[in-house]
Amino acid sequence: MHYRNGREAKNGDKVVKLDFSNGKVVAFGVLHDAVPGNDYCNGNIAPVLTGIGACMVDCLHVDDLAELLKQAGLDKRPVGK
């Protein structure tokens, strides 16, 4: 199992789910129930619903993150995937 950027995926990872075509963030949480050997429709994301304090200097708006992903070429699935 591998993420869009090629990093190995493991249950328990904190993840950000991107729209398959435009790189927009559509969900975030903790990966669970994923089965090795499959990069598609595999596993679930448990949402993180805790009250975490926010220092704005340590945060990014999701649209800005999507733009950074686009600039890095990670806004779309790799060719052949």
mmCIF file of the N, C-alpha and C atoms, coordinates in Angstrom:
data_MODEL
# 
_entry.id   MODEL 
# 
loop_
_atom_site.group_PDB 
_atom_site.id 
_atom_site.type_symbol 
_atom_site.label_atom_id 
_atom_site.label_alt_id 
_atom_site.label_comp_id 
_atom_site.label_asym_id 
_atom_site.label_entity_id 
_atom_site.label_seq_id 
_atom_site.pdbx_PDB_ins_code 
_atom_site.Cartn_x 
_atom_site.Cartn_y 
_atom_site.Cartn_z 
_atom_site.occupancy 
_atom_site.B_iso_or_equiv 
_atom_site.pdbx_formal_charge 
_atom_site.auth_seq_id 
_atom_site.auth_comp_id 
_atom_site.auth_asym_id 
_atom_site.auth_atom_id 
_atom_site.pdbx_PDB_model_num 
ATOM 1   N N  . MET A 1 1  ? 0.862   -1.166 0.000   1.00 0.00 ? 1  MET A N  1 
ATOM 2   C CA . MET A 1 1  ? 0.000   0.000  0.000   1.00 0.00 ? 1  MET A CA 1 
ATOM 3   C C  . MET A 1 1  ? 0.902   1.221  0.000   1.00 0.00 ? 1  MET A C  1 
ATOM 4   N N  . HIS A 1 2  ? 0.599   2.149  -0.889  1.00 0.00 ? 2  HIS A N  1 
ATOM 5   C CA . HIS A 1 2  ? 1.429   3.346  -0.979  1.00 0.00 ? 2  HIS A CA 1 
ATOM 6   C C  . HIS A 1 2  ? 0.561   4.582  -1.212  1.00 0.00 ? 2  HIS A C  1 
ATOM 7   N N  . TYR A 1 3  ? 1.012   5.685  -0.645  1.00 0.00 ? 3  TYR A N  1 
ATOM 8   C CA . TYR A 1 3  ? 0.339   6.954  -0.841  1.00 0.00 ? 3  TYR A CA 1 
ATOM 9   C C  . TYR A 1 3  ? 0.686   7.533  -2.199  1.00 0.00 ? 3  TYR A C  1 
ATOM 10  N N  . ARG A 1 4  ? 0.031   8.599  -2.554  1.00 0.00 ? 4  ARG A N  1 
ATOM 11  C CA . ARG A 1 4  ? 0.219   9.251  -3.850  1.00 0.00 ? 4  ARG A CA 1 
ATOM 12  C C  . ARG A 1 4  ? 1.677   9.612  -4.113  1.00 0.00 ? 4  ARG A C  1 
ATOM 13  N N  . ASN A 1 5  ? 2.407   9.993  -3.079  1.00 0.00 ? 5  ASN A N  1 
ATOM 14  C CA . ASN A 1 5  ? 3.818   10.379 -3.258  1.00 0.00 ? 5  ASN A CA 1 
ATOM 15  C C  . ASN A 1 5  ? 4.767   9.190  -3.173  1.00 0.00 ? 5  ASN A C  1 
ATOM 16  N N  . GLY A 1 6  ? 4.231   7.964  -3.067  1.00 0.00 ? 6  GLY A N  1 
ATOM 17  C CA . GLY A 1 6  ? 5.060   6.767  -3.057  1.00 0.00 ? 6  GLY A CA 1 
ATOM 18  C C  . GLY A 1 6  ? 5.420   6.239  -1.680  1.00 0.00 ? 6  GLY A C  1 
ATOM 19  N N  . ARG A 1 7  ? 5.144   6.993  -0.635  1.00 0.00 ? 7  ARG A N  1 
ATOM 20  C CA . ARG A 1 7  ? 5.450   6.542  0.725   1.00 0.00 ? 7  ARG A CA 1 
ATOM 21  C C  . ARG A 1 7  ? 4.579   5.344  1.091   1.00 0.00 ? 7  ARG A C  1 
ATOM 22  N N  . GLU A 1 8  ? 5.158   4.379  1.802   1.00 0.00 ? 8  GLU A N  1 
ATOM 23  C CA . GLU A 1 8  ? 4.409   3.204  2.235   1.00 0.00 ? 8  GLU A CA 1 
ATOM 24  C C  . GLU A 1 8  ? 3.311   3.613  3.209   1.00 0.00 ? 8  GLU A C  1 
ATOM 25  N N  . ALA A 1 9  ? 2.128   3.052  3.032   1.00 0.00 ? 9  ALA A N  1 
ATOM 26  C CA . ALA A 1 9  ? 0.992   3.328  3.910   1.00 0.00 ? 9  ALA A CA 1 
ATOM 27  C C  . ALA A 1 9  ? 0.864   2.233  4.952   1.00 0.00 ? 9  ALA A C  1 
ATOM 28  N N  . LYS A 1 10 ? 0.525   2.638  6.189   1.00 0.00 ? 10 LYS A N  1 
ATOM 29  C CA . LYS A 1 10 ? 0.340   1.680  7.271   1.00 0.00 ? 10 LYS A CA 1 
ATOM 30  C C  . LYS A 1 10 ? -0.880  2.071  8.093   1.00 0.00 ? 10 LYS A C  1 
ATOM 31  N N  . ASN A 1 11 ? -1.616  1.074  8.554   1.00 0.00 ? 11 ASN A N  1 
ATOM 32  C CA . ASN A 1 11 ? -2.711  1.353  9.473   1.00 0.00 ? 11 ASN A CA 1 
ATOM 33  C C  . ASN A 1 11 ? -2.163  2.114  10.670  1.00 0.00 ? 11 ASN A C  1 
ATOM 34  N N  . GLY A 1 12 ? -2.916  3.110  11.116  1.00 0.00 ? 12 GLY A N  1 
ATOM 35  C CA . GLY A 1 12 ? -2.489  3.937  12.236  1.00 0.00 ? 12 GLY A CA 1 
ATOM 36  C C  . GLY A 1 12 ? -1.849  5.244  11.798  1.00 0.00 ? 12 GLY A C  1 
ATOM 37  N N  . ASP A 1 13 ? -1.540  5.367  10.497  1.00 0.00 ? 13 ASP A N  1 
ATOM 38  C CA . ASP A 1 13 ? -0.989  6.623  9.985   1.00 0.00 ? 13 ASP A CA 1 
ATOM 39  C C  . ASP A 1 13 ? -2.032  7.725  10.050  1.00 0.00 ? 13 ASP A C  1 
ATOM 40  N N  . LYS A 1 14 ? -1.591  8.939  10.335  1.00 0.00 ? 14 LYS A N  1 
ATOM 41  C CA . LYS A 1 14 ? -2.451  10.110 10.201  1.00 0.00 ? 14 LYS A CA 1 
ATOM 42  C C  . LYS A 1 14 ? -2.416  10.486 8.731   1.00 0.00 ? 14 LYS A C  1 
ATOM 43  N N  . VAL A 1 15 ? -3.593  10.628 8.107   1.00 0.00 ? 15 VAL A N  1 
ATOM 44  C CA . VAL A 1 15 ? -3.656  10.854 6.665   1.00 0.00 ? 15 VAL A CA 1 
ATOM 45  C C  . VAL A 1 15 ? -4.549  12.029 6.297   1.00 0.00 ? 15 VAL A C  1 
ATOM 46  N N  . VAL A 1 16 ? -4.261  12.576 5.135   1.00 0.00 ? 16 VAL A N  1 
ATOM 47  C CA . VAL A 1 16 ? -5.091  13.583 4.494   1.00 0.00 ? 16 VAL A CA 1 
ATOM 48  C C  . VAL A 1 16 ? -5.550  12.966 3.188   1.00 0.00 ? 16 VAL A C  1 
ATOM 49  N N  . LYS A 1 17 ? -6.858  12.883 2.955   1.00 0.00 ? 17 LYS A N  1 
ATOM 50  C CA . LYS A 1 17 ? -7.388  12.328 1.700   1.00 0.00 ? 17 LYS A CA 1 
ATOM 51  C C  . LYS A 1 17 ? -7.592  13.474 0.716   1.00 0.00 ? 17 LYS A C  1 
ATOM 52  N N  . LEU A 1 18 ? -7.080  13.271 -0.512  1.00 0.00 ? 18 LEU A N  1 
ATOM 53  C CA . LEU A 1 18 ? -7.192  14.268 -1.558  1.00 0.00 ? 18 LEU A CA 1 
ATOM 54  C C  . LEU A 1 18 ? -8.221  13.834 -2.594  1.00 0.00 ? 18 LEU A C  1 
ATOM 55  N N  . ASP A 1 19 ? -8.919  14.792 -3.181  1.00 0.00 ? 19 ASP A N  1 
ATOM 56  C CA . ASP A 1 19 ? -9.784  14.486 -4.313  1.00 0.00 ? 19 ASP A CA 1 
ATOM 57  C C  . ASP A 1 19 ? -8.917  13.879 -5.403  1.00 0.00 ? 19 ASP A C  1 
ATOM 58  N N  . PHE A 1 20 ? -9.421  12.865 -6.109  1.00 0.00 ? 20 PHE A N  1 
ATOM 59  C CA . PHE A 1 20 ? -8.591  12.142 -7.067  1.00 0.00 ? 20 PHE A CA 1 
ATOM 60  C C  . PHE A 1 20 ? -8.140  13.005 -8.238  1.00 0.00 ? 20 PHE A C  1 
ATOM 61  N N  . SER A 1 21 ? -8.835  14.113 -8.518  1.00 0.00 ? 21 SER A N  1 
ATOM 62  C CA . SER A 1 21 ? -8.499  14.868 -9.723  1.00 0.00 ? 21 SER A CA 1 
ATOM 63  C C  . SER A 1 21 ? -7.929  16.255 -9.500  1.00 0.00 ? 21 SER A C  1 
ATOM 64  N N  . ASN A 1 22 ? -8.224  16.882 -8.349  1.00 0.00 ? 22 ASN A N  1 
ATOM 65  C CA . ASN A 1 22 ? -7.790  18.273 -8.212  1.00 0.00 ? 22 ASN A CA 1 
ATOM 66  C C  . ASN A 1 22 ? -6.949  18.571 -6.980  1.00 0.00 ? 22 ASN A C  1 
ATOM 67  N N  . GLY A 1 23 ? -6.647  17.571 -6.173  1.00 0.00 ? 23 GLY A N  1 
ATOM 68  C CA . GLY A 1 23 ? -5.764  17.774 -5.037  1.00 0.00 ? 23 GLY A CA 1 
ATOM 69  C C  . GLY A 1 23 ? -6.378  18.453 -3.834  1.00 0.00 ? 23 GLY A C  1 
ATOM 70  N N  . LYS A 1 24 ? -7.668  18.741 -3.866  1.00 0.00 ? 24 LYS A N  1 
ATOM 71  C CA . LYS A 1 24 ? -8.315  19.368 -2.712  1.00 0.00 ? 24 LYS A CA 1 
ATOM 72  C C  . LYS A 1 24 ? -8.443  18.364 -1.576  1.00 0.00 ? 24 LYS A C  1 
ATOM 73  N N  . VAL A 1 25 ? -8.258  18.842 -0.368  1.00 0.00 ? 25 VAL A N  1 
ATOM 74  C CA . VAL A 1 25 ? -8.403  17.991 0.810   1.00 0.00 ? 25 VAL A CA 1 
ATOM 75  C C  . VAL A 1 25 ? -9.889  17.722 1.035   1.00 0.00 ? 25 VAL A C  1 
ATOM 76  N N  . VAL A 1 26 ? -10.260 16.426 1.115   1.00 0.00 ? 26 VAL A N  1 
ATOM 77  C CA . VAL A 1 26 ? -11.659 16.064 1.330   1.00 0.00 ? 26 VAL A CA 1 
ATOM 78  C C  . VAL A 1 26 ? -11.879 15.358 2.674   1.00 0.00 ? 26 VAL A C  1 
ATOM 79  N N  . ALA A 1 27 ? -10.807 14.900 3.317   1.00 0.00 ? 27 ALA A N  1 
ATOM 80  C CA . ALA A 1 27 ? -10.936 14.256 4.627   1.00 0.00 ? 27 ALA A CA 1 
ATOM 81  C C  . ALA A 1 27 ? -9.561  14.167 5.279   1.00 0.00 ? 27 ALA A C  1 
ATOM 82  N N  . PHE A 1 28 ? -9.562  14.053 6.597   1.00 0.00 ? 28 PHE A N  1 
ATOM 83  C CA . PHE A 1 28 ? -8.325  13.772 7.313   1.00 0.00 ? 28 PHE A CA 1 
ATOM 84  C C  . PHE A 1 28 ? -8.662  12.979 8.558   1.00 0.00 ? 28 PHE A C  1 
ATOM 85  N N  . GLY A 1 29 ? -7.689  12.180 8.994   1.00 0.00 ? 29 GLY A N  1 
ATOM 86  C CA . GLY A 1 29 ? -7.901  11.339 10.159  1.00 0.00 ? 29 GLY A CA 1 
ATOM 87  C C  . GLY A 1 29 ? -6.843  10.259 10.243  1.00 0.00 ? 29 GLY A C  1 
ATOM 88  N N  . VAL A 1 30 ? -7.225  9.114  10.801  1.00 0.00 ? 30 VAL A N  1 
ATOM 89  C CA . VAL A 1 30 ? -6.294  8.008  11.012  1.00 0.00 ? 30 VAL A CA 1 
ATOM 90  C C  . VAL A 1 30 ? -6.719  6.822  10.140  1.00 0.00 ? 30 VAL A C  1 
ATOM 91  N N  . LEU A 1 31 ? -5.762  6.296  9.363   1.00 0.00 ? 31 LEU A N  1 
ATOM 92  C CA . LEU A 1 31 ? -6.027  5.156  8.488   1.00 0.00 ? 31 LEU A CA 1 
ATOM 93  C C  . LEU A 1 31 ? -6.200  3.883  9.314   1.00 0.00 ? 31 LEU A C  1 
ATOM 94  N N  . HIS A 1 32 ? -7.250  3.098  8.994   1.00 0.00 ? 32 HIS A N  1 
ATOM 95  C CA . HIS A 1 32 ? -7.446  1.804  9.657   1.00 0.00 ? 32 HIS A CA 1 
ATOM 96  C C  . HIS A 1 32 ? -8.118  0.830  8.708   1.00 0.00 ? 32 HIS A C  1 
ATOM 97  N N  . ASP A 1 33 ? -7.983  -0.447 8.994   1.00 0.00 ? 33 ASP A N  1 
ATOM 98  C CA . ASP A 1 33 ? -8.584  -1.541 8.229   1.00 0.00 ? 33 ASP A CA 1 
ATOM 99  C C  . ASP A 1 33 ? -8.089  -1.632 6.783   1.00 0.00 ? 33 ASP A C  1 
ATOM 100 N N  . ALA A 1 34 ? -6.938  -1.061 6.469   1.00 0.00 ? 34 ALA A N  1 
ATOM 101 C CA . ALA A 1 34 ? -6.362  -1.191 5.130   1.00 0.00 ? 34 ALA A CA 1 
ATOM 102 C C  . ALA A 1 34 ? -5.649  -2.534 5.029   1.00 0.00 ? 34 ALA A C  1 
ATOM 103 N N  . VAL A 1 35 ? -5.744  -3.173 3.859   1.00 0.00 ? 35 VAL A N  1 
ATOM 104 C CA . VAL A 1 35 ? -5.161  -4.488 3.624   1.00 0.00 ? 35 VAL A CA 1 
ATOM 105 C C  . VAL A 1 35 ? -3.978  -4.346 2.670   1.00 0.00 ? 35 VAL A C  1 
ATOM 106 N N  . PRO A 1 36 ? -2.799  -4.851 3.048   1.00 0.00 ? 36 PRO A N  1 
ATOM 107 C CA . PRO A 1 36 ? -1.618  -4.736 2.184   1.00 0.00 ? 36 PRO A CA 1 
ATOM 108 C C  . PRO A 1 36 ? -1.872  -5.275 0.780   1.00 0.00 ? 36 PRO A C  1 
ATOM 109 N N  . GLY A 1 37 ? -1.226  -4.641 -0.205  1.00 0.00 ? 37 GLY A N  1 
ATOM 110 C CA . GLY A 1 37 ? -1.298  -5.095 -1.580  1.00 0.00 ? 37 GLY A CA 1 
ATOM 111 C C  . GLY A 1 37 ? -2.339  -4.398 -2.435  1.00 0.00 ? 37 GLY A C  1 
ATOM 112 N N  . ASN A 1 38 ? -3.006  -3.404 -1.882  1.00 0.00 ? 38 ASN A N  1 
ATOM 113 C CA . ASN A 1 38 ? -4.056  -2.719 -2.628  1.00 0.00 ? 38 ASN A CA 1 
ATOM 114 C C  . ASN A 1 38 ? -3.965  -1.219 -2.375  1.00 0.00 ? 38 ASN A C  1 
ATOM 115 N N  . ASP A 1 39 ? -3.832  -0.432 -3.447  1.00 0.00 ? 39 ASP A N  1 
ATOM 116 C CA . ASP A 1 39 ? -3.748  1.024  -3.317  1.00 0.00 ? 39 ASP A CA 1 
ATOM 117 C C  . ASP A 1 39 ? -5.080  1.721  -3.575  1.00 0.00 ? 39 ASP A C  1 
ATOM 118 N N  . TYR A 1 40 ? -6.148  0.968  -3.880  1.00 0.00 ? 40 TYR A N  1 
ATOM 119 C CA . TYR A 1 40 ? -7.433  1.561  -4.251  1.00 0.00 ? 40 TYR A CA 1 
ATOM 120 C C  . TYR A 1 40 ? -8.542  1.147  -3.298  1.00 0.00 ? 40 TYR A C  1 
ATOM 121 N N  . CYS A 1 41 ? -9.376  2.113  -2.912  1.00 0.00 ? 41 CYS A N  1 
ATOM 122 C CA . CYS A 1 41 ? -10.573 1.846  -2.093  1.00 0.00 ? 41 CYS A CA 1 
ATOM 123 C C  . CYS A 1 41 ? -10.267 0.825  -1.003  1.00 0.00 ? 41 CYS A C  1 
ATOM 124 N N  . ASN A 1 42 ? -9.236  1.091  -0.253  1.00 0.00 ? 42 ASN A N  1 
ATOM 125 C CA . ASN A 1 42 ? -8.731  0.145  0.727   1.00 0.00 ? 42 ASN A CA 1 
ATOM 126 C C  . ASN A 1 42 ? -8.645  0.834  2.076   1.00 0.00 ? 42 ASN A C  1 
ATOM 127 N N  . GLY A 1 43 ? -9.359  0.344  3.047   1.00 0.00 ? 43 GLY A N  1 
ATOM 128 C CA . GLY A 1 43 ? -9.292  0.894  4.386   1.00 0.00 ? 43 GLY A CA 1 
ATOM 129 C C  . GLY A 1 43 ? -10.304 1.997  4.606   1.00 0.00 ? 43 GLY A C  1 
ATOM 130 N N  . ASN A 1 44 ? -10.227 2.560  5.787   1.00 0.00 ? 44 ASN A N  1 
ATOM 131 C CA . ASN A 1 44 ? -11.127 3.629  6.209   1.00 0.00 ? 44 ASN A CA 1 
ATOM 132 C C  . ASN A 1 44 ? -10.329 4.705  6.917   1.00 0.00 ? 44 ASN A C  1 
ATOM 133 N N  . ILE A 1 45 ? -10.931 5.884  6.993   1.00 0.00 ? 45 ILE A N  1 
ATOM 134 C CA . ILE A 1 45 ? -10.309 6.991  7.721   1.00 0.00 ? 45 ILE A CA 1 
ATOM 135 C C  . ILE A 1 45 ? -11.188 7.309  8.918   1.00 0.00 ? 45 ILE A C  1 
ATOM 136 N N  . ALA A 1 46 ? -10.623 7.160  10.118  1.00 0.00 ? 46 ALA A N  1 
ATOM 137 C CA . ALA A 1 46 ? -11.326 7.546  11.334  1.00 0.00 ? 46 ALA A CA 1 
ATOM 138 C C  . ALA A 1 46 ? -11.072 9.033  11.548  1.00 0.00 ? 46 ALA A C  1 
ATOM 139 N N  . PRO A 1 47 ? -12.119 9.848  11.548  1.00 0.00 ? 47 PRO A N  1 
ATOM 140 C CA . PRO A 1 47 ? -11.904 11.288 11.711  1.00 0.00 ? 47 PRO A CA 1 
ATOM 141 C C  . PRO A 1 47 ? -11.329 11.616 13.082  1.00 0.00 ? 47 PRO A C  1 
ATOM 142 N N  . VAL A 1 48 ? -10.543 12.647 13.107  1.00 0.00 ? 48 VAL A N  1 
ATOM 143 C CA . VAL A 1 48 ? -9.964  13.125 14.356  1.00 0.00 ? 48 VAL A CA 1 
ATOM 144 C C  . VAL A 1 48 ? -10.858 14.257 14.850  1.00 0.00 ? 48 VAL A C  1 
ATOM 145 N N  . LEU A 1 49 ? -11.514 14.035 15.967  1.00 0.00 ? 49 LEU A N  1 
ATOM 146 C CA . LEU A 1 49 ? -12.495 15.001 16.462  1.00 0.00 ? 49 LEU A CA 1 
ATOM 147 C C  . LEU A 1 49 ? -12.132 15.521 17.847  1.00 0.00 ? 49 LEU A C  1 
ATOM 148 N N  . THR A 1 50 ? -10.919 15.949 18.011  1.00 0.00 ? 50 THR A N  1 
ATOM 149 C CA . THR A 1 50 ? -10.508 16.454 19.312  1.00 0.00 ? 50 THR A CA 1 
ATOM 150 C C  . THR A 1 50 ? -10.444 17.963 19.288  1.00 0.00 ? 50 THR A C  1 
ATOM 151 N N  . GLY A 1 51 ? -10.579 18.573 20.430  1.00 0.00 ? 51 GLY A N  1 
ATOM 152 C CA . GLY A 1 51 ? -10.465 20.021 20.548  1.00 0.00 ? 51 GLY A CA 1 
ATOM 153 C C  . GLY A 1 51 ? -9.010  20.410 20.716  1.00 0.00 ? 51 GLY A C  1 
ATOM 154 N N  . ILE A 1 52 ? -8.346  20.659 19.613  1.00 0.00 ? 52 ILE A N  1 
ATOM 155 C CA . ILE A 1 52 ? -6.928  21.024 19.642  1.00 0.00 ? 52 ILE A CA 1 
ATOM 156 C C  . ILE A 1 52 ? -6.808  22.524 19.468  1.00 0.00 ? 52 ILE A C  1 
ATOM 157 N N  . GLY A 1 53 ? -6.055  23.160 20.345  1.00 0.00 ? 53 GLY A N  1 
ATOM 158 C CA . GLY A 1 53 ? -5.821  24.589 20.228  1.00 0.00 ? 53 GLY A CA 1 
ATOM 159 C C  . GLY A 1 53 ? -5.091  24.904 18.930  1.00 0.00 ? 53 GLY A C  1 
ATOM 160 N N  . ALA A 1 54 ? -5.384  26.053 18.342  1.00 0.00 ? 54 ALA A N  1 
ATOM 161 C CA . ALA A 1 54 ? -4.794  26.414 17.053  1.00 0.00 ? 54 ALA A CA 1 
ATOM 162 C C  . ALA A 1 54 ? -3.975  27.689 17.167  1.00 0.00 ? 54 ALA A C  1 
ATOM 163 N N  . CYS A 1 55 ? -2.660  27.570 16.972  1.00 0.00 ? 55 CYS A N  1 
ATOM 164 C CA . CYS A 1 55 ? -1.799  28.736 16.802  1.00 0.00 ? 55 CYS A CA 1 
ATOM 165 C C  . CYS A 1 55 ? -1.732  28.977 15.298  1.00 0.00 ? 55 CYS A C  1 
ATOM 166 N N  . MET A 1 56 ? -2.258  30.065 14.828  1.00 0.00 ? 56 MET A N  1 
ATOM 167 C CA . MET A 1 56 ? -2.358  30.305 13.394  1.00 0.00 ? 56 MET A CA 1 
ATOM 168 C C  . MET A 1 56 ? -1.006  30.220 12.681  1.00 0.00 ? 56 MET A C  1 
ATOM 169 N N  . VAL A 1 57 ? 0.076   30.563 13.371  1.00 0.00 ? 57 VAL A N  1 
ATOM 170 C CA . VAL A 1 57 ? 1.395   30.508 12.739  1.00 0.00 ? 57 VAL A CA 1 
ATOM 171 C C  . VAL A 1 57 ? 1.849   29.072 12.499  1.00 0.00 ? 57 VAL A C  1 
ATOM 172 N N  . ASP A 1 58 ? 1.130   28.089 13.053  1.00 0.00 ? 58 ASP A N  1 
ATOM 173 C CA . ASP A 1 58 ? 1.455   26.683 12.852  1.00 0.00 ? 58 ASP A CA 1 
ATOM 174 C C  . ASP A 1 58 ? 0.435   25.974 11.971  1.00 0.00 ? 58 ASP A C  1 
ATOM 175 N N  . CYS A 1 59 ? -0.468  26.720 11.341  1.00 0.00 ? 59 CYS A N  1 
ATOM 176 C CA . CYS A 1 59 ? -1.549  26.138 10.553  1.00 0.00 ? 59 CYS A CA 1 
ATOM 177 C C  . CYS A 1 59 ? -1.485  26.591 9.096   1.00 0.00 ? 59 CYS A C  1 
ATOM 178 N N  . LEU A 1 60 ? -2.106  25.800 8.234   1.00 0.00 ? 60 LEU A N  1 
ATOM 179 C CA . LEU A 1 60 ? -2.303  26.151 6.834   1.00 0.00 ? 60 LEU A CA 1 
ATOM 180 C C  . LEU A 1 60 ? -3.776  25.997 6.501   1.00 0.00 ? 60 LEU A C  1 
ATOM 181 N N  . HIS A 1 61 ? -4.295  26.852 5.658   1.00 0.00 ? 61 HIS A N  1 
ATOM 182 C CA . HIS A 1 61 ? -5.648  26.694 5.143   1.00 0.00 ? 61 HIS A CA 1 
ATOM 183 C C  . HIS A 1 61 ? -5.623  25.532 4.158   1.00 0.00 ? 61 HIS A C  1 
ATOM 184 N N  . VAL A 1 62 ? -6.681  24.739 4.093   1.00 0.00 ? 62 VAL A N  1 
ATOM 185 C CA . VAL A 1 62 ? -6.691  23.572 3.225   1.00 0.00 ? 62 VAL A CA 1 
ATOM 186 C C  . VAL A 1 62 ? -6.507  23.949 1.753   1.00 0.00 ? 62 VAL A C  1 
ATOM 187 N N  . ASP A 1 63 ? -7.006  25.108 1.329   1.00 0.00 ? 63 ASP A N  1 
ATOM 188 C CA . ASP A 1 63 ? -6.814  25.534 -0.063  1.00 0.00 ? 63 ASP A CA 1 
ATOM 189 C C  . ASP A 1 63 ? -5.344  25.825 -0.356  1.00 0.00 ? 63 ASP A C  1 
ATOM 190 N N  . ASP A 1 64 ? -4.636  26.364 0.633   1.00 0.00 ? 64 ASP A N  1 
ATOM 191 C CA . ASP A 1 64 ? -3.200  26.635 0.455   1.00 0.00 ? 64 ASP A CA 1 
ATOM 192 C C  . ASP A 1 64 ? -2.414  25.329 0.382   1.00 0.00 ? 64 ASP A C  1 
ATOM 193 N N  . LEU A 1 65 ? -2.810  24.345 1.184   1.00 0.00 ? 65 LEU A N  1 
ATOM 194 C CA . LEU A 1 65 ? -2.169  23.031 1.110   1.00 0.00 ? 65 LEU A CA 1 
ATOM 195 C C  . LEU A 1 65 ? -2.402  22.401 -0.259  1.00 0.00 ? 65 LEU A C  1 
ATOM 196 N N  . ALA A 1 66 ? -3.621  22.519 -0.772  1.00 0.00 ? 66 ALA A N  1 
ATOM 197 C CA . ALA A 1 66 ? -3.932  21.984 -2.104  1.00 0.00 ? 66 ALA A CA 1 
ATOM 198 C C  . ALA A 1 66 ? -3.058  22.656 -3.161  1.00 0.00 ? 66 ALA A C  1 
ATOM 199 N N  . GLU A 1 67 ? -2.826  23.949 -3.046  1.00 0.00 ? 67 GLU A N  1 
ATOM 200 C CA . GLU A 1 67 ? -1.982  24.661 -4.006  1.00 0.00 ? 67 GLU A CA 1 
ATOM 201 C C  . GLU A 1 67 ? -0.532  24.185 -3.918  1.00 0.00 ? 67 GLU A C  1 
ATOM 202 N N  . LEU A 1 68 ? -0.034  23.969 -2.720  1.00 0.00 ? 68 LEU A N  1 
ATOM 203 C CA . LEU A 1 68 ? 1.328   23.452 -2.558  1.00 0.00 ? 68 LEU A CA 1 
ATOM 204 C C  . LEU A 1 68 ? 1.457   22.063 -3.185  1.00 0.00 ? 68 LEU A C  1 
ATOM 205 N N  . LEU A 1 69 ? 0.435   21.240 -2.995  1.00 0.00 ? 69 LEU A N  1 
ATOM 206 C CA . LEU A 1 69 ? 0.439   19.904 -3.601  1.00 0.00 ? 69 LEU A CA 1 
ATOM 207 C C  . LEU A 1 69 ? 0.432   20.007 -5.121  1.00 0.00 ? 69 LEU A C  1 
ATOM 208 N N  . LYS A 1 70 ? -0.338  20.950 -5.644  1.00 0.00 ? 70 LYS A N  1 
ATOM 209 C CA . LYS A 1 70 ? -0.386  21.151 -7.098  1.00 0.00 ? 70 LYS A CA 1 
ATOM 210 C C  . LYS A 1 70 ? 0.982   21.568 -7.620  1.00 0.00 ? 70 LYS A C  1 
ATOM 211 N N  . GLN A 1 71 ? 1.639   22.487 -6.937  1.00 0.00 ? 71 GLN A N  1 
ATOM 212 C CA . GLN A 1 71 ? 2.962   22.956 -7.353  1.00 0.00 ? 71 GLN A CA 1 
ATOM 213 C C  . GLN A 1 71 ? 3.988   21.823 -7.330  1.00 0.00 ? 71 GLN A C  1 
ATOM 214 N N  . ALA A 1 72 ? 3.793   20.863 -6.423  1.00 0.00 ? 72 ALA A N  1 
ATOM 215 C CA . ALA A 1 72 ? 4.711   19.721 -6.314  1.00 0.00 ? 72 ALA A CA 1 
ATOM 216 C C  . ALA A 1 72 ? 4.311   18.573 -7.247  1.00 0.00 ? 72 ALA A C  1 
ATOM 217 N N  . GLY A 1 73 ? 3.229   18.754 -8.021  1.00 0.00 ? 73 GLY A N  1 
ATOM 218 C CA . GLY A 1 73 ? 2.788   17.714 -8.930  1.00 0.00 ? 73 GLY A CA 1 
ATOM 219 C C  . GLY A 1 73 ? 2.048   16.579 -8.258  1.00 0.00 ? 73 GLY A C  1 
ATOM 220 N N  . LEU A 1 74 ? 1.548   16.808 -7.041  1.00 0.00 ? 74 LEU A N  1 
ATOM 221 C CA . LEU A 1 74 ? 0.855   15.756 -6.298  1.00 0.00 ? 74 LEU A CA 1 
ATOM 222 C C  . LEU A 1 74 ? -0.663  15.953 -6.277  1.00 0.00 ? 74 LEU A C  1 
ATOM 223 N N  . ASP A 1 75 ? -1.163  16.840 -7.130  1.00 0.00 ? 75 ASP A N  1 
ATOM 224 C CA . ASP A 1 75 ? -2.597  17.122 -7.150  1.00 0.00 ? 75 ASP A CA 1 
ATOM 225 C C  . ASP A 1 75 ? -3.410  16.092 -7.922  1.00 0.00 ? 75 ASP A C  1 
ATOM 226 N N  . LYS A 1 76 ? -2.755  15.264 -8.711  1.00 0.00 ? 76 LYS A N  1 
ATOM 227 C CA . LYS A 1 76 ? -3.440  14.227 -9.471  1.00 0.00 ? 76 LYS A CA 1 
ATOM 228 C C  . LYS A 1 76 ? -2.767  12.875 -9.237  1.00 0.00 ? 76 LYS A C  1 
ATOM 229 N N  . ARG A 1 77 ? -3.505  11.831 -9.454  1.00 0.00 ? 77 ARG A N  1 
ATOM 230 C CA . ARG A 1 77 ? -2.921  10.484 -9.319  1.00 0.00 ? 77 ARG A CA 1 
ATOM 231 C C  . ARG A 1 77 ? -1.787  10.304 -10.302 1.00 0.00 ? 77 ARG A C  1 
ATOM 232 N N  . PRO A 1 78 ? -0.794  9.486  -9.933  1.00 0.00 ? 78 PRO A N  1 
ATOM 233 C CA . PRO A 1 78 ? 0.291   9.185  -10.879 1.00 0.00 ? 78 PRO A CA 1 
ATOM 234 C C  . PRO A 1 78 ? -0.266  8.489  -12.119 1.00 0.00 ? 78 PRO A C  1 
ATOM 235 N N  . VAL A 1 79 ? 0.380   8.699  -13.253 1.00 0.00 ? 79 VAL A N  1 
ATOM 236 C CA . VAL A 1 79 ? -0.025  8.062  -14.501 1.00 0.00 ? 79 VAL A CA 1 
ATOM 237 C C  . VAL A 1 79 ? -0.031  6.534  -14.310 1.00 0.00 ? 79 VAL A C  1 
ATOM 238 N N  . GLY A 1 80 ? -1.068  5.902  -14.766 1.00 0.00 ? 80 GLY A N  1 
ATOM 239 C CA . GLY A 1 80 ? -1.177  4.451  -14.660 1.00 0.00 ? 80 GLY A CA 1 
ATOM 240 C C  . GLY A 1 80 ? -1.776  3.969  -13.349 1.00 0.00 ? 80 GLY A C  1 
ATOM 241 N N  . LYS A 1 81 ? -2.133  4.862  -12.447 1.00 0.00 ? 81 LYS A N  1 
ATOM 242 C CA . LYS A 1 81 ? -2.700  4.459  -11.159 1.00 0.00 ? 81 LYS A CA 1 
ATOM 243 C C  . LYS A 1 81 ? -4.178  4.756  -11.119 1.00 0.00 ? 81 LYS A C  1 
# 
